[in-house]
Every structure is written in C-alpha cells, then in structure tokens.
Amino acid sequence: MTVSIEAVDMVIPPEANIIVGYSHFIKTVEDLNEIVRTHVPGAKYGIAFSEASGDRLIRFDGNDADLVKASIENIQKISAGHTFVILIRNAYPINILNAVKMCQEVGTIFAATANPLQVILYRGKNGNGVLGVIDGYSPVGVESDEDKMKRREFLRRIGYKE
C-alpha cells in the first residue's frame, strides 16, 4: 500500500475568507447554505461538500458564482470524503462560525481564515484524510505595548469591541 502526506494550497479569492471543516451527511450543504444566508443576509458565499459514500459527488450551493467555483476547486484539491469548504465575502468567519459548529452534521472545523491556507492531507488506500492545516505564517516576535494598543484600536475601529 502506498501512502503519502502532502500539503495543498487553498484558493482564497480576493477579500474572501475560508472555512474548512468535516461533516458527515448529504444534507450538510443545505444546512450550511441556510446558516450563511440567515446569519449574514448580505454575505456572498460559495459552499462545497464532498460525499464519502454513495454517489460520492461534490455537492455545492451559494449565491456567488466565483466563490462557488473556488469552493468546488478547493474540495477537488482536498479530495477527502465528508469535507466542506465555505468561502465568504462581506462577512467574517466570526459572524457564522458558532452556528456552523452547532450544525448537527459538523464534526470539526479545521480552519477559518483569510490567510494563505494549506491543508495537510494523508493520501491512503481508500482516499484522502485531512491531518491539519497551515494557517498563514509562523510568528516573528512577541507583541509590544505599542502592538497591544494597535490591536485594541483595530478591534474597536472595525466594531468588534467597544
């Protein structure tokens, strides 16, 4: 049996964020669609979900053709059963992440980011499995008092703190 471990780059269109997770049921794509649509009505998004049995199709939904296409492309790169990708614009993962985690089919969230993202895959006999992710870059230092002040000001400027 030949196995390998590989890192694949995710496609994240400009001004978009990505959520990558694991779920277990064909109705996932419809439930995730409802979550995004109802939690942030102005969001643009694409969702793709990879079945692990039965027809073994990539199921998809969304309201933005480019984000739907990129979601499908990412799932094709991952090619692991029961994996999903959500790409969103005009919203942040924080706006939908708790609802996504509470979705009864969702088992794990691997990443929620706008950073460059690599998914680490184990390629085995029956297919691929997600081992983890590389989200962005490694740290280069520890924040200073000035950095803390910038962080706090940023969060208040974008409305996430008062």
URDAHU-V466288 format. One line per field, one symbol per residue. ss: DSSP state (H for helix, E for strand, L for the rest). phi: phi as a letter, one per 40 degrees, with the letter a starting at -180 (. if undefined). A space follows every 10 residues. Layout:
BEGIN
ss = ???
phi = ???
END
This chain:
BEGIN
ss = LLLEEEEEEL LLLLLLEEEE EEELLLLHHH HHHHHHHHHL LLLEEEEEEE LLLLLLLEEE EELLHHHHHH HHHHHHHHLE LLEEEEEEEL LLHHHHHHHH HHLLLEEEEE EEELLLEEEE EEELLLLEEE EEEEELLLLL LLLLHHHHHH HHHHHHHLLL LL
phi = .cbababbcc cbddgbbbbb ababadcdcc ccdccccccb dccbabbbbb cbagcfbcca aibbdcccdc ccdcccccfb cfbbbbbbbg abddcbcccc ccdcccbabc aaabcdbbbc bbbbccibbc ciabbgbccb ibccdccccc cccdccccgc ab
END
